[in-house]
Amino acid sequence: MQFFAPTHVYLEKNCVDNHKQELLSYGKRAFIITGKHSSAVNGSLADVLAVLDETSVPYLIYNDIEENPSVETVAKAAAEGKEFQADFVIGIGGGSPLDAAKAIALLIANPQEDACCLYEPKDLKALPVIAIPTTCGTGSEVTPNAVLTRHAFKTKKSISYNIYPELALVDGKYLASANGRLLIHTAVDALAHCVESRLHAKANVYNHMFSEYGLSLWGQLVPVLEQIAAGPDAVPSSLSDEDLEAFMLASTVAGMAIAQTTTSLPHAISYEITYNHGVPHGKACGIFLAAYMDEYARNNPEDVNRVLSLLGFDSTESFGEYLRRLLGSVAITEEESNLYADNIMANASKLSTYPFPIDREAILRILTCSLDVTA
Ligand SMILES: [Fe+2]
């Protein structure tokens, strides 16, 4: 049994400004990795630039990270970072910029390598990474993982290196300007992290501390999310600073859980749905949770009941109905569901995260019970 969580994490209001000295201690030339719009709108980019401007630290901003960033995007950004001679990387945003920041930090630190090294078993180290999450799902600020889109393989996969951010600065205020639907999808991603980590081949008492606490935190957010789902174009102004911080806390705790175990089958299947149908990550994971738990309960109903009770549900059926109300549905064809089942069965490392024998029929059951499958 082991436990490893090396990231220095702060979660509080005005976190970036409060810890600017520590942020600046990781380098002298900052490469900022973010998406096109949200970090400019929610104030996170301005908070970081204020610190760098105040201390005259040179920086370069790369703000062209797409959702589900590709290996090609990461390589392009890294080339700019190398030319700028960046010596630390600041990722700001949701999972996409944070994961991209880790891969970019690896490529800048190893200029002799090209992007092929991201999926090779080499002994490479990355530049220091600072992570500033502005959504409440990824957990990337405390995990070693960086999931990228591999167009050559038509799917997403985590790179072959463990890159923990040195520092995570977490502030609920960045959620205030979020679209309600984004908040739902990212919060459900955090839920999936807790469920999959708790029901995982590597689950142990250390990670239970995080997955079970994350599930109980998430249980308190169940009615809040239902309220947001009723008018998902904006986060209701009725949400307090404490509510927003609770979403961030649940996300970070869920990240700490998967940092010990990795995710499991719902995430593996979700990559097919995201890549081929454009379904946002959190939704693509959340729609499979209830059916995954039904499958798991065939072998271990006690652990599934534990998850349900922490969340405040009395059955996987009521849990699944709740998630459908939040997320809506996804339709695929029977041919696609067969293809995705084959792809999952070929993914030995993901199958090994499931603690019991599992066959193609079980994967197909998870797919067909979760999705609207047409002939
Ligand atoms: Fe996820």
Residues whose N, C-alpha, C, O or C-beta is under 5 A from the ligand:
A	BS01	LIG	D189
